[in-house]
Amino acid sequence: MDAQAAGRRRGAGYISDPKKRKAIEEHAEQLATAHYQSHGWTVEKLGKPYDLRCTRGAEERHVEVKGTTGAPTSVELTINEVLHARDTKNTVDLYVVSDIRVDTRTDPYTATGDNVTHYHDWEPAEEDLRPRKYEYRLPTQHS
């Protein structure tokens, strides 16, 4: 298997180029916004504590949007994103756009790709989460 095919199999990973990260994020949010608007939702871009607030009459949905250049196998979530999705007062969807391609020859970068995985009424289960980082509190006593 060549390196490109191997790389496509992976899910989320850190992208160090901030312009590339922004192009991926904006592309995914544009697709999510267009999807919800086409279904009669009014969409407000928030960013935090979730990406999109969608309203339709008395209904409200919070949408967490993730974009990745890899395969749709995993995404990175913050603790706050998980806690927000697990809060029973919220109705949360997860909208994932994968296999995004970014043209870095343009300014700003342009992103393409529309491989969408959409999870309605999403609540991340414990068995689907893997810790990737820990914060270690240093002991107060030291030598």
DSSP file (Angstrom, degrees, kcal/mol; ACC not computed):
  #  RESIDUE AA STRUCTURE BP1 BP2  ACC     N-H-->O    O-->H-N    N-H-->O    O-->H-N    TCO  KAPPA ALPHA  PHI   PSI    X-CA   Y-CA   Z-CA
    1    1 A M              0   0    0      0, 0.0     2,-0.0     0, 0.0     0, 0.0   0.000 360.0 360.0 360.0 134.2    0.0    0.0    0.0
    2    2 A D     >  -     0   0    0      1,-0.1     4,-2.4     4,-0.0     5,-0.2  -0.300 360.0-105.7 -78.4 167.2    1.4    3.4   -0.9
    3    3 A A  H  > S+     0   0    0      1,-0.2     4,-2.5     2,-0.2     5,-0.2   0.852 118.6  54.1 -62.5 -36.5    1.8    6.2    1.6
    4    4 A Q  H  > S+     0   0    0      2,-0.2     4,-1.7     1,-0.2    -1,-0.2   0.933 110.8  45.1 -65.9 -44.6   -1.2    8.2    0.2
    5    5 A A  H  > S+     0   0    0      1,-0.2     4,-0.9     2,-0.2    -2,-0.2   0.905 113.5  50.7 -65.3 -40.6   -3.5    5.2    0.5
    6    6 A A  H >X S+     0   0    0     -4,-2.4     3,-0.7     1,-0.2     4,-0.6   0.909 109.1  51.7 -63.1 -41.1   -2.2    4.5    4.0
    7    7 A G  H >< S+     0   0    0     -4,-2.5     3,-0.7     1,-0.2    64,-0.3   0.838 103.5  58.2 -64.9 -33.6   -2.8    8.1    5.0
    8    8 A R  H 3< S+     0   0    0     -4,-1.7    63,-1.2     1,-0.2    -1,-0.2   0.751  96.8  63.2 -68.6 -23.2   -6.4    8.1    3.8
    9    9 A R  H << S+     0   0    0     -4,-0.9    -1,-0.2    -3,-0.7    -2,-0.2   0.772  88.4  85.9 -74.3 -24.3   -7.2    5.2    6.2
   10   10 A R    <<  -     0   0    0     -3,-0.7    61,-1.9    -4,-0.6    63,-0.1  -0.381  66.1-150.6 -76.4 155.2   -6.5    7.3    9.2
   11   11 A G        +     0   0    0      1,-0.3    64,-0.2    59,-0.2    59,-0.1   0.430  59.6   3.9 -92.5-125.8   -9.0    9.5   10.8
   12   12 A A        +     0   0    0     62,-0.5    -1,-0.3    56,-0.1     2,-0.3  -0.269  65.6 159.7 -66.5 144.0   -8.4   12.7   12.7
   13   13 A G        -     0   0    0     -3,-0.1     2,-0.3    63,-0.1    56,-0.1  -0.970  44.4 -89.7-156.2 161.1   -4.9   14.0   13.0
   14   14 A Y        -     0   0    0     -2,-0.3     2,-0.6     2,-0.0     7,-0.0  -0.598  31.1-157.1 -80.7 133.0   -3.3   17.3   13.8
   15   15 A I        -     0   0    0     -2,-0.3     6,-0.1     1,-0.1    -1,-0.0  -0.951   1.1-162.5-109.4 118.9   -2.6   19.6   10.9
   16   16 A S        +     0   0    0     -2,-0.6    -1,-0.1     4,-0.1     3,-0.1   0.756  66.6  89.4 -76.4 -24.5    0.1   22.1   11.7
   17   17 A D     >  -     0   0    0      1,-0.2     4,-2.4     2,-0.1     3,-0.2  -0.637  63.0-159.9 -78.0 111.8   -0.6   24.6    8.9
   18   18 A P  H  > S+     0   0    0      0, 0.0     4,-2.3     0, 0.0    -1,-0.2   0.835  90.3  53.8 -64.1 -32.1   -3.2   27.1   10.4
   19   19 A K  H  > S+     0   0    0      2,-0.2     4,-2.0     1,-0.2     5,-0.1   0.872 110.4  47.3 -69.1 -34.8   -4.4   28.2    6.9
   20   20 A K  H  > S+     0   0    0     -3,-0.2     4,-2.3     2,-0.2     5,-0.2   0.916 111.3  50.4 -70.5 -43.5   -5.0   24.6    5.9
   21   21 A R  H  X S+     0   0    0     -4,-2.4     4,-2.6     1,-0.2    -2,-0.2   0.922 111.6  49.3 -57.9 -44.4   -6.9   23.9    9.2
   22   22 A K  H  X S+     0   0    0     -4,-2.3     4,-2.9     1,-0.2     5,-0.3   0.906 109.5  50.7 -64.1 -42.1   -9.0   27.0    8.6
   23   23 A A  H  X S+     0   0    0     -4,-2.0     4,-2.1     2,-0.2    -1,-0.2   0.901 112.7  47.0 -62.4 -41.0   -9.9   25.9    5.0
   24   24 A I  H  X S+     0   0    0     -4,-2.3     4,-2.3     2,-0.2    -2,-0.2   0.941 114.4  46.5 -65.3 -48.2  -10.9   22.5    6.2
   25   25 A E  H  X S+     0   0    0     -4,-2.6     4,-2.4     1,-0.2    -2,-0.2   0.925 114.3  46.6 -61.2 -47.4  -13.0   23.8    9.1
   26   26 A E  H  X S+     0   0    0     -4,-2.9     4,-2.3     2,-0.2    -1,-0.2   0.881 111.2  52.0 -66.1 -38.0  -14.7   26.5    6.9
   27   27 A H  H  X S+     0   0    0     -4,-2.1     4,-2.1    -5,-0.3    -1,-0.2   0.939 111.3  46.7 -62.8 -46.8  -15.5   24.0    4.1
   28   28 A A  H  X S+     0   0    0     -4,-2.3     4,-2.3     1,-0.2    -2,-0.2   0.909 113.1  49.3 -62.6 -42.2  -17.1   21.5    6.6
   29   29 A E  H  X S+     0   0    0     -4,-2.4     4,-2.8     1,-0.2    -1,-0.2   0.871 108.6  53.4 -66.7 -36.3  -19.1   24.3    8.2
   30   30 A Q  H  X S+     0   0    0     -4,-2.3     4,-2.4     2,-0.2    -1,-0.2   0.919 110.6  46.6 -63.8 -42.7  -20.3   25.6    4.8
   31   31 A L  H  X S+     0   0    0     -4,-2.1     4,-2.2     2,-0.2    -2,-0.2   0.916 114.0  47.8 -65.2 -42.5  -21.5   22.1    3.8
   32   32 A A  H  X S+     0   0    0     -4,-2.3     4,-2.5     2,-0.2     5,-0.2   0.925 112.1  49.6 -64.1 -44.5  -23.3   21.7    7.2
   33   33 A T  H  X S+     0   0    0     -4,-2.8     4,-2.7     1,-0.2     5,-0.2   0.934 111.5  48.4 -60.0 -47.2  -24.9   25.1    7.0
   34   34 A A  H  X S+     0   0    0     -4,-2.4     4,-2.1     1,-0.2    -1,-0.2   0.888 110.7  52.5 -61.3 -39.7  -26.2   24.4    3.4
   35   35 A H  H  X S+     0   0    0     -4,-2.2     4,-0.7     2,-0.2    -2,-0.2   0.956 113.2  41.7 -61.0 -51.6  -27.5   21.0    4.5
   36   36 A Y  H ><>S+     0   0    0     -4,-2.5     5,-2.3     1,-0.2     3,-1.0   0.903 113.8  52.1 -66.9 -40.5  -29.5   22.4    7.4
   37   37 A Q  H ><5S+     0   0    0     -4,-2.7     3,-1.8     1,-0.3    -1,-0.2   0.883 104.5  56.9 -62.6 -36.9  -30.8   25.5    5.5
   38   38 A S  H 3<5S+     0   0    0     -4,-2.1    -1,-0.3     1,-0.3    -2,-0.2   0.685 105.3  53.0 -68.2 -16.3  -32.0   23.2    2.7
   39   39 A H  T <<5S-     0   0    0     -3,-1.0    -1,-0.3    -4,-0.7    -2,-0.2   0.120 129.0 -95.6-103.9  18.8  -34.1   21.4    5.3
   40   40 A G  T < 5S+     0   0    0     -3,-1.8     2,-0.3     1,-0.3    -3,-0.2   0.592  78.3 138.9  85.4  11.5  -35.7   24.7    6.5
   41   41 A W      < -     0   0    0     -5,-2.3     2,-0.5    -6,-0.1    -1,-0.3  -0.634  51.1-133.6 -89.0 147.3  -33.5   25.4    9.4
   42   42 A T  E     -A   55   0A   0     13,-3.4    13,-2.4    -2,-0.3     2,-0.5  -0.892  29.7-151.5 -92.8 128.5  -32.2   28.9   10.3
   43   43 A V  E     -A   54   0A   0     -2,-0.5     2,-0.5    11,-0.2    11,-0.2  -0.890  17.1-174.1-114.2 130.0  -28.4   28.5   11.0
   44   44 A E  E     -A   53   0A   0      9,-2.4     9,-2.9    -2,-0.5     2,-0.5  -0.987  21.8-136.7-119.8 125.0  -26.3   30.7   13.3
   45   45 A K  E     +A   52   0A   0     -2,-0.5     7,-0.2     7,-0.2     6,-0.1  -0.701  34.9 158.7 -82.7 123.5  -22.6   30.1   13.4
   46   46 A L        -     0   0    0      5,-3.2     2,-0.5    -2,-0.5     5,-0.2   0.803  26.8-158.4-110.4 -52.6  -21.3   30.2   17.0
   47   47 A G        +     0   0    0      4,-0.8     4,-0.1     3,-0.7     5,-0.1  -0.363  62.8  78.0  96.5 -53.4  -17.9   28.4   17.2
   48   48 A K  S    S+     0   0    0     -2,-0.5     3,-0.0     1,-0.2    33,-0.0  -0.994 100.2   5.3-142.4 142.6  -18.2   27.7   21.0
   49   49 A P  S    S-     0   0    0      0, 0.0     2,-0.3     0, 0.0    -1,-0.2  -0.994 143.8  -7.1 -80.0  -0.6  -19.6   25.9   22.9
   50   50 A Y  S    S-     0   0    0      1,-0.1    -3,-0.7    34,-0.1    14,-0.2  -0.940  70.3-115.0-148.3 167.7  -20.7   24.2   19.6
   51   51 A D  S    S+     0   0    0     12,-0.7    -5,-3.2    -2,-0.3    -4,-0.8   0.941  88.6  22.0 -77.6 -48.8  -20.4   25.2   15.9
   52   52 A L  E     -AB  45  63A   0     11,-2.2    11,-2.9    -7,-0.2     2,-0.6  -0.965  54.5-156.2-128.6 136.9  -23.9   25.8   14.6
   53   53 A R  E     -AB  44  62A   0     -9,-2.9    -9,-2.4    -2,-0.4     2,-0.5  -0.955  21.5-168.9-107.1 118.0  -27.2   26.7   16.3
   54   54 A C  E     -AB  43  61A   0      7,-3.2     7,-2.8    -2,-0.6     2,-0.4  -0.922   6.0-178.0-113.8 129.5  -30.0   25.6   14.1
   55   55 A T  E     +AB  42  60A   0    -13,-2.4   -13,-3.4    -2,-0.5     2,-0.3  -0.963  13.3 173.1-127.3 145.1  -33.6   26.6   14.7
   56   56 A R  E >  S- B   0  59A   0      3,-1.8     3,-2.0    -2,-0.4     2,-0.3  -0.804  71.1 -51.8-149.8 101.4  -36.8   25.7   12.9
   57   57 A G  T 3  S-     0   0    0     -2,-0.3    -1,-0.1     1,-0.3   -16,-0.0  -0.537 124.6 -17.3  64.7-126.7  -40.0   27.0   14.6
   58   58 A A  T 3  S+     0   0    0     -2,-0.3    -1,-0.3    -3,-0.1     2,-0.2   0.524 117.7 101.8 -87.1  -6.7  -39.8   25.8   18.2
   59   59 A E  E <   -B   56   0A   0     -3,-2.0    -3,-1.8     2,-0.0     2,-0.4  -0.506  49.3-173.8 -80.0 146.1  -37.1   23.2   17.4
   60   60 A E  E     -B   55   0A   0     -5,-0.2     2,-0.4    -2,-0.2    -5,-0.2  -0.990   4.2-178.3-140.7 133.3  -33.4   23.8   18.2
   61   61 A R  E     -B   54   0A   0     -7,-2.8    -7,-3.2    -2,-0.4     2,-0.5  -0.981  16.9-147.6-127.9 141.9  -30.4   21.7   17.3
   62   62 A H  E     -Bc  53  92A   0     29,-3.1    31,-2.6    -2,-0.4     2,-0.5  -0.931  19.3-156.5-105.4 132.2  -26.8   22.2   18.2
   63   63 A V  E     -Bc  52  93A   0    -11,-2.9   -11,-2.2    -2,-0.5   -12,-0.7  -0.943  10.5-159.3-119.0 124.1  -24.4   20.9   15.5
   64   64 A E  E     - c   0  94A   0     29,-2.8    31,-2.7    -2,-0.5     2,-0.4  -0.900  19.2-159.1 -96.2 121.5  -20.8   20.0   16.1
   65   65 A V  E     - c   0  95A   0     -2,-0.6     2,-0.4    29,-0.2    31,-0.2  -0.878  11.4-177.5-109.0 132.5  -19.0   20.1   12.7
   66   66 A K  E     - c   0  96A   0     29,-2.6    31,-2.8    -2,-0.4     2,-0.4  -0.993   5.5-168.0-128.9 136.4  -15.8   18.2   12.1
   67   67 A G  E     + c   0  97A   0     -2,-0.4     2,-0.3    29,-0.2    31,-0.2  -0.965  11.2 173.8-121.3 140.9  -13.7   18.3    8.9
   68   68 A T        -     0   0    0     29,-2.5    32,-2.2    -2,-0.4   -56,-0.1  -0.998  36.2-146.3-146.1 147.7  -10.9   15.9    8.1
   69   69 A T  S    S+     0   0    0     -2,-0.3    29,-0.1    30,-0.3    -1,-0.1   0.567  85.8  72.6 -84.6 -10.2   -8.6   15.1    5.2
   70   70 A G  S    S-     0   0    0      1,-0.2    29,-2.6   -59,-0.1    30,-0.2  -0.175  98.9 -67.0 -93.2-171.8   -8.6   11.4    6.3
   71   71 A A    >   -     0   0    0    -61,-1.9     2,-2.4   -63,-1.2     3,-0.7  -0.311  55.4 -98.3 -72.3 159.4  -11.1    8.7    6.2
   72   72 A P  T 3  S+     0   0    0      0, 0.0   -61,-0.1     0, 0.0    -1,-0.1  -0.355  90.1 109.5 -80.5  63.2  -14.3    8.9    8.3
   73   73 A T  T 3  S-     0   0    0     -2,-2.4     2,-0.3     1,-0.4   -62,-0.1   0.713  81.5  -5.2-108.3 -27.7  -12.9    6.7   11.1
   74   74 A S    <   -     0   0    0     -3,-0.7   -62,-0.5   -64,-0.1    -1,-0.4  -0.986  51.6-160.5-161.9 157.1  -12.4    9.2   14.0
   75   75 A V        -     0   0    0     -2,-0.3     2,-0.4   -64,-0.2    -7,-0.1  -0.952  28.9-111.4-136.0 157.7  -12.5   12.8   14.9
   76   76 A E        -     0   0    0     -2,-0.3     2,-0.4   -63,-0.1   -63,-0.1  -0.781  34.3-171.2 -92.5 134.4  -11.0   14.7   17.8
   77   77 A L        -     0   0    0     -2,-0.4     2,-0.2   -11,-0.0   -11,-0.0  -0.933  17.2-131.6-123.1 145.5  -13.3   16.1   20.4
   78   78 A T     >  -     0   0    0     -2,-0.4     4,-1.9     1,-0.1     5,-0.2  -0.516  30.5-110.4 -85.3 164.1  -12.7   18.5   23.3
   79   79 A I  H  > S+     0   0    0      1,-0.2     4,-2.7     2,-0.2     5,-0.2   0.916 120.7  52.9 -58.0 -43.4  -14.0   17.7   26.8
   80   80 A N  H  > S+     0   0    0      1,-0.2     4,-2.6     2,-0.2    -1,-0.2   0.867 105.6  53.2 -64.0 -36.4  -16.5   20.5   26.5
   81   81 A E  H  > S+     0   0    0      2,-0.2     4,-2.1     1,-0.2    -1,-0.2   0.910 112.1  45.4 -63.9 -41.0  -17.8   19.1   23.2
   82   82 A V  H  X S+     0   0    0     -4,-1.9     4,-1.9     2,-0.2    -2,-0.2   0.938 114.1  47.8 -67.0 -46.9  -18.4   15.7   24.8
   83   83 A L  H  X S+     0   0    0     -4,-2.7     4,-0.9     1,-0.2    -2,-0.2   0.901 111.9  50.3 -62.1 -40.7  -20.0   17.2   27.9
   84   84 A H  H >< S+     0   0    0     -4,-2.6     3,-0.6     1,-0.2     6,-0.2   0.923 111.3  48.0 -63.3 -44.4  -22.3   19.4   25.8
   85   85 A A  H 3< S+     0   0    0     -4,-2.1     7,-0.2     1,-0.2    -1,-0.2   0.815 111.7  50.8 -67.3 -29.8  -23.4   16.5   23.6
   86   86 A R  H 3< S+     0   0    0     -4,-1.9     2,-0.5    -5,-0.1    -1,-0.2   0.620  82.8 105.8 -83.8 -12.9  -24.1   14.3   26.7
   87   87 A D    X<  -     0   0    0     -4,-0.9     3,-2.1    -3,-0.6    -3,-0.0  -0.567  67.0-146.2 -70.8 119.2  -26.2   17.0   28.4
   88   88 A T  T 3  S+     0   0    0     -2,-0.5    -1,-0.2     1,-0.3    -4,-0.0   0.625  93.9  68.4 -66.2 -12.8  -29.8   15.8   28.1
   89   89 A K  T 3  S+     0   0    0     -5,-0.1     2,-0.3     2,-0.0    -1,-0.3   0.652  94.5  71.6 -76.8 -14.4  -31.0   19.5   27.8
   90   90 A N    <   -     0   0    0     -3,-2.1     2,-0.6    -6,-0.2   -29,-0.1  -0.793  67.4-150.5-106.9 143.9  -29.3   19.7   24.4
   91   91 A T        -     0   0    0     -2,-0.3   -29,-3.1   -31,-0.2     2,-0.4  -0.962  31.8-176.3-107.2 113.9  -30.2   18.1   21.1
   92   92 A V  E     -c   62   0A   0     -2,-0.6    30,-3.0    30,-0.3     2,-0.3  -0.915  17.8-167.6-122.0 136.4  -26.9   17.7   19.3
   93   93 A D  E     -c   63   0A   0    -31,-2.6   -29,-2.8    -2,-0.4     2,-0.5  -0.899  14.7-143.4-113.0 149.4  -26.0   16.4   15.9
   94   94 A L  E     -cD  64 119A   0     25,-2.3    25,-3.3    -2,-0.3     2,-0.6  -0.975  15.4-169.9-112.0 123.6  -22.4   15.5   14.7
   95   95 A Y  E     -cD  65 118A   0    -31,-2.7   -29,-2.6    -2,-0.5     2,-0.5  -0.951   6.6-173.2-118.7 110.7  -21.7   16.5   11.1
   96   96 A V  E     -cD  66 117A   0     21,-3.0    21,-2.7    -2,-0.6     2,-0.6  -0.910  12.1-168.8-113.5 127.7  -18.5   15.1    9.7
   97   97 A V  E     +cD  67 116A   0    -31,-2.8   -29,-2.5    -2,-0.5     3,-0.3  -0.967  20.8 179.9-111.6 118.9  -16.9   15.9    6.4
   98   98 A S  E     + D   0 115A   0     17,-2.9    17,-0.9    -2,-0.6   -27,-0.2  -0.624  51.6  38.6-116.0 174.0  -14.1   13.6    5.5
   99   99 A D  S    S+     0   0    0    -29,-2.6   -30,-0.3    -2,-0.2     2,-0.2   0.821  73.9 173.1  56.1  34.9  -11.6   13.1    2.7
  100  100 A I        -     0   0    0    -32,-2.2     2,-0.4    -3,-0.3    13,-0.2  -0.540  19.7-151.3 -73.9 136.3  -11.3   16.8    2.2
  101  101 A R  E     -E  112   0B   0     11,-2.7    11,-2.6    -2,-0.2     2,-0.5  -0.903   6.4-156.0-108.4 138.5   -8.7   18.0   -0.3
  102  102 A V  E     -E  111   0B   0     -2,-0.4     2,-0.8     9,-0.2     9,-0.2  -0.960   8.7-149.0-121.0 126.6   -7.0   21.3    0.2
  103  103 A D  E >   -E  110   0B   0      7,-3.4     7,-1.6    -2,-0.5     3,-0.7  -0.834  13.6-177.0 -91.6 109.1   -5.4   23.3   -2.7
  104  104 A T  T 3  S+     0   0    0     -2,-0.8    -1,-0.1     1,-0.2     5,-0.1   0.376  70.5  78.9 -88.8   3.9   -2.5   25.2   -1.0
  105  105 A R  T 3  S+     0   0    0      5,-0.1     2,-0.2     3,-0.0    -1,-0.2   0.604  85.6  71.7 -84.8 -11.7   -1.6   27.0   -4.3
  106  106 A T  S <  S-     0   0    0     -3,-0.7     4,-0.1     4,-0.1     0, 0.0  -0.637  87.6-110.4-101.0 160.7   -4.5   29.5   -3.8
  107  107 A D  S    S+     0   0    0     -2,-0.2     2,-0.2     1,-0.2    -3,-0.1  -0.922 111.4  26.9-134.3 110.3   -4.8   32.3   -1.3
  108  108 A P  S    S-     0   0    0      0, 0.0    -1,-0.2     0, 0.0    -3,-0.0   0.555 113.9-110.3 -72.2 165.9   -6.8   31.7    0.7
  109  109 A Y        -     0   0    0     -2,-0.2     2,-0.4   -90,-0.1    -5,-0.2  -0.266  30.5-137.3 -59.1 148.9   -6.5   27.9    0.4
  110  110 A T  E     -E  103   0B   0     -7,-1.6    -7,-3.4    -4,-0.1     2,-0.4  -0.936  13.6-157.7-115.0 138.3   -9.5   26.2   -1.2
  111  111 A A  E     +E  102   0B   0     -2,-0.4     2,-0.3    -9,-0.2    -9,-0.2  -0.883  11.3 179.1-114.7 143.4  -11.0   23.0    0.1
  112  112 A T  E     +E  101   0B   0    -11,-2.6   -11,-2.7    -2,-0.4     2,-0.1  -0.914  28.5  91.0-136.3 164.2  -13.1   20.5   -1.8
  113  113 A G        -     0   0    0     -2,-0.3   -13,-0.1   -13,-0.2   -14,-0.1  -0.082  37.3-157.0 120.7 140.4  -14.8   17.2   -1.0
  114  114 A D        +     0   0    0    -15,-0.1     2,-1.1    -2,-0.1   -15,-0.1  -0.080  35.2 143.3-142.3  39.3  -18.2   16.3    0.3
  115  115 A N  E     -D   98   0A   0    -17,-0.9   -17,-2.9     2,-0.0     2,-0.4  -0.722  35.8-171.6 -81.7 102.6  -18.0   12.8    1.9
  116  116 A V  E     -D   97   0A   0     -2,-1.1     2,-0.4   -19,-0.2   -19,-0.2  -0.812  24.9-174.0-108.2 136.0  -20.5   13.4    4.8
  117  117 A T  E     -D   96   0A   0    -21,-2.7   -21,-3.0    -2,-0.4     2,-0.5  -0.999  16.7-166.7-121.1 125.5  -21.3   11.3    7.8
  118  118 A H  E     -D   95   0A   0     -2,-0.4     2,-0.6   -23,-0.2   -23,-0.2  -0.955   9.5-166.6-124.0 121.1  -24.2   12.7    9.8
  119  119 A Y  E >   -D   94   0A   0    -25,-3.3   -25,-2.3    -2,-0.5     3,-0.5  -0.921  11.8-155.6-110.6 111.6  -25.2   11.6   13.3
  120  120 A H  T 3  S+     0   0    0     -2,-0.6   -27,-0.2     1,-0.2     3,-0.1  -0.596  76.9   7.2 -84.5 146.3  -28.6   12.8   14.4
  121  121 A D  T 3  S-     0   0    0     -2,-0.2     2,-0.2     1,-0.2    -1,-0.2   0.931  93.5-166.0  48.7  53.1  -29.3   13.1   18.2
  122  122 A W    <   +     0   0    0    -30,-3.0   -30,-0.3    -3,-0.5    -1,-0.2  -0.501  24.7 168.9 -79.0 133.3  -25.7   12.3   18.8
  123  123 A E        -     0   0    0     -2,-0.2     2,-0.2    -3,-0.1   -37,-0.1  -0.881  35.1-126.9-141.3 109.8  -24.4   11.4   22.3
  124  124 A P        -     0   0    0      0, 0.0     2,-0.2     0, 0.0     5,-0.1  -0.367  23.9-137.5 -63.8 124.3  -20.9   10.0   22.4
  125  125 A A    >   -     0   0    0     -2,-0.2     3,-1.7     1,-0.1     4,-0.4  -0.537  15.4-120.8 -81.3 147.6  -20.8    6.7   24.2
  126  126 A E  G >  S+     0   0    0      1,-0.3     3,-1.6    -2,-0.2    -1,-0.1   0.871 111.8  57.5 -55.0 -41.2  -18.0    6.0   26.7
  127  127 A E  G 3  S+     0   0    0      1,-0.3    -1,-0.3     3,-0.0    -2,-0.0   0.651 102.9  55.6 -70.1 -12.7  -16.7    3.0   24.7
  128  128 A D  G <  S+     0   0    0     -3,-1.7     2,-0.4     2,-0.0    -1,-0.3   0.446  93.7  85.2 -95.8  -1.1  -16.3    5.1   21.6
  129  129 A L    <   -     0   0    0     -3,-1.6     0, 0.0    -4,-0.4     0, 0.0  -0.830  54.9-171.1-104.5 138.9  -14.0    7.6   23.3
  130  130 A R        -     0   0    0     -2,-0.4     2,-0.2     0, 0.0    -3,-0.0  -0.996  27.1-120.2-125.7 129.9  -10.2    7.2   23.8
  131  131 A P        +     0   0    0      0, 0.0     3,-0.1     0, 0.0    -2,-0.0  -0.493  31.3 173.9 -68.0 134.5   -8.1    9.5   25.9
  132  132 A R        +     0   0    0      1,-0.3     2,-0.3    -2,-0.2   -56,-0.0   0.586  64.9  21.9-112.8 -19.5   -5.4   11.2   23.9
  133  133 A K        -     0   0    0      2,-0.0     2,-0.4     0, 0.0    -1,-0.3  -0.979  59.6-159.8-145.5 154.6   -4.0   13.6   26.5
  134  134 A Y        -     0   0    0     -2,-0.3     2,-0.6    -3,-0.1     0, 0.0  -0.985  16.1-137.2-131.3 146.7   -3.9   13.9   30.3
  135  135 A E        -     0   0    0     -2,-0.4     2,-0.6     2,-0.0    -2,-0.0  -0.921  22.0-156.3 -98.5 127.9   -3.2   16.9   32.5
  136  136 A Y        -     0   0    0     -2,-0.6     2,-0.6     0, 0.0    -2,-0.0  -0.921   5.5-145.9-108.6 121.1   -0.9   15.9   35.3
  137  137 A R        -     0   0    0     -2,-0.6     3,-0.1     1,-0.0    -2,-0.0  -0.752  23.2-126.5 -85.2 123.6   -1.0   18.0   38.4
  138  138 A L        -     0   0    0     -2,-0.6     4,-0.1     1,-0.1    -1,-0.0  -0.433  28.6-103.2 -70.6 139.3    2.4   18.3   39.9
  139  139 A P        -     0   0    0      0, 0.0    -1,-0.1     0, 0.0     0, 0.0  -0.299  22.1-131.9 -59.3 145.7    2.7   17.3   43.5
  140  140 A T  S    S+     0   0    0     -3,-0.1     2,-0.5     2,-0.0    -2,-0.1   0.781  91.1  68.7 -73.4 -25.3    3.0   20.2   45.9
  141  141 A Q        +     0   0    0      2,-0.0     2,-0.3     0, 0.0     0, 0.0  -0.812  64.2 162.6 -95.7 133.1    6.0   18.7   47.7
  142  142 A H              0   0    0     -2,-0.5    -2,-0.0    -4,-0.1    -4,-0.0  -0.965 360.0 360.0-143.7 161.0    9.2   18.4   45.8
  143  143 A S              0   0    0     -2,-0.3    -1,-0.0     0, 0.0    -2,-0.0   0.453 360.0 360.0 -98.3 360.0   12.8   17.9   46.6
